[in-house]
């Protein structure tokens, strides 16, 4: 039998935190709770955790800042919990490395289902493989290096690069790339893929000036090719 997943609930409202705790424990998860955003980073550094349920609006430090800090060192899955439903906050949270988001008010059963889905994906994800000399993809730490230099990618950018680099020359449509980057159902515009590609290209160019690895095919999508 596999070890029960450990989940950190970061929520400053006691009733919501208690409700989530009770439903998750009924499903066999081990839960912990913090009420302040500025306590999360230190706690995660000293305690193994599989998933963080992270509220957006927190005292001390907001959820987006916490998410950014965790992604600098932790591979724990992150589900953002928010009452703010505007598209900017949703996309920003995901670009910072969140695996999913849930909007308040929510059904506790929905949260449990989304937790299970994210854990199935993140706990048993296959290792990323690069076929390009000099490009190293370490999925256990969400870290990519090119010729020994770190690329400093977000989780979404890492997924994008890992997919493209796994089959150099293959053309992926925007829909295929969106499915790889956002595997749970959510509304994501085509321009979001283009935005991630632009950022990925810029970070690669910082390490390998004058060399382009991610190429566009007009009206179709993108492919990876090492033309150094």
N, C-alpha and C positions, 0 to 999 in steps of 0.2 A: 504494500500500500504506500502511495506517495505521501510525503510529508505535507501537513496542512499548510496552506499558504498564509503568510503573515501580512496583514493589511493595516496600514496606518490611516486613521481617520483624522483629518485636519479640519475642524469645524468649531466655530466659537459659540454656536447655539446649542445648548445642552439637549433640548428635546430632539433636534435633528440628529445629533451625534449618538444619543442613546438609541434612537430608532434604527439607525444604520448598524450600530453595534449588535443589537439584538437579532436583526435579520441575518447579518453575516455570520454570527456565531451559530445560529440555527443550521446553517449550511456547512458548519465544520471549520470555518476560517478562524484563525487567531487574530484578534484585533487589539489595536492600541489607539489612543486618542490624544491629540494635542489641540489646544484652543488658540494658540498664537502662531502667526506665520514666522516670527523671528526665532522660534524654538525648533523649527523643523530641520534645518540643515544640520545642526550639531547632533540632533537625535538620530537622523538617518546615517550619519557618519559612524555612529557607535552601535547601531542596532540593525541587523539584517532584516530587510523587509522586501516583500515581493511586489506590493502595489500600494500606492498612495492615493487616497480619495481626498482631493485638495480643493477646498473652497476658494473661490476667487477673492471675496472680500473678507479680509482677516485683520485683526489688530496686530500691530508691530511690523508686518511685512505682507504685501498682497500676494495672492496666489501666483500671478504671472512671474513676479520676482523670485518666489520660492521655486517655481518650476525651472526657471533658468539656472538657478543655483544648483539644484539637484542634478540637472542634466550635465553639469560640468564634471561630475564624479560618479553618479549612480546610474545603474541600469534598471532600477525599479520601474515598473509600469506606473503611469500617472493618469488618473482620470480627473479632469477639472469638473468641479461642481459650481454652478453659477446661476444667479437670478438675472444676470445681464445677458440678454440674448442678441445683442447687436453683432453683426457679422465680423466686425473688426476684432473684438475681443475673442471670438471663437477662433478665427484664423491665427491671430497672434499667439494664443495659447498653444495651438497645435504646432505652429512653426517653432516654438520654443522647445518642443519635444514631448508634449502631452500625447498620450495614446488615444484618448477619447474625451468627450465632454458630456455632461448631463445637466439639463436645465431644471431649475426649481420653478414651480413645485414638481416633485417627481414621485413616482410610486416606488416604495422600497423594493418591491419585487423586480422592477425594471433595473434598479441599481445592482441588485444581486446578479441578474442575468448579464448585465454589461460587464461586471467584474469577472464573471466566469469566462466570458468571451475573450476579454483582453488577456486574462491569465493563460488561457489555452494557447493563445498566439505567442505571447512573450516568453512563457516558461519553456516552450518546446520549439522555439524558432530555429530553423537550420542556420548554421554558420554561413556568413557571407563569404563568397569566393571571388577573388580577383584573378583574371587571366592576363593582366597587364603588368609587365616588369616594373618594379619600383612602387607599385600601388599596393598598399597593405590595408585590408579591412578587418578590423577586430570588432565583431558584433557583440562580444561579451562586455565591451566597454564603450560601444557606440563611437569608436575612434577610427579615423582614417589617416594614413600618412602617405605622402608622395615623395619618393626619393629621400625618406627619412624625416621629412618636414611635416608637422601636423597640419591638417586642413581645417580644423576647428568647425566641424559641421554640426548642425542641429540633427535631431533624430530623423526628421523628415528628409533632410538633404542626404543623410547617410543612406536611407532606404532607396532614394532615387539613384544615387551613385552606385550602390551595390547591385541594383537590378540592371542598370545599363552596362556596367563593367562585367557582369557575369556572362554576357554574350556579346562581345565586341562585334560591331557591324550590323547587328540585328536592329531593325527599326521598330520602336515602340510608339504606339499611338498615345495621345494624351489620356484617353480613357484607360488604357492599360497601366500607365504610370500613376494615374489617380487611384486605381484599384490597389496598386502596390503600396502607395504612401498612406492611403486612408482606407483600411480594410473594413471598417465599420461603416454602416450606412450614414451618410451625411451629405449636405449640399456643398459641393466644391466647384467653383467655376473654372473653366479652361485657363483663364488668366492666372490662376493660382499656380498651375504647373509651370507656366512660362516664368512666373516670378521666382519659383524655386530654382529653375534651370539657370536663370540669370545670376542668382546669388551663388549657386554652385560653380558656375563658370568663373565668377570673380574670385572666389576663394582658391580655385585651382590656379588661376592666373597669378595670384599673389605668390604661389610656390614655384610655378613654372612659367615665368613671363614669356609671352610670345607664342605659347603653345596652347592649342585648343583641343580638348578631348571630347566634349559633348557637342554634337553637330545637329543642326536642325534640317529636316526635310520638309520643304514647304507644303503645307496642306495635309501632311501625314503625321509627323511627330518628331522624335529625336532618336539618335543612335550614338554609341560610344566608339571612338576610334583613336588610337594613339598614333599621332602623326609627327611625333618628335623625330 
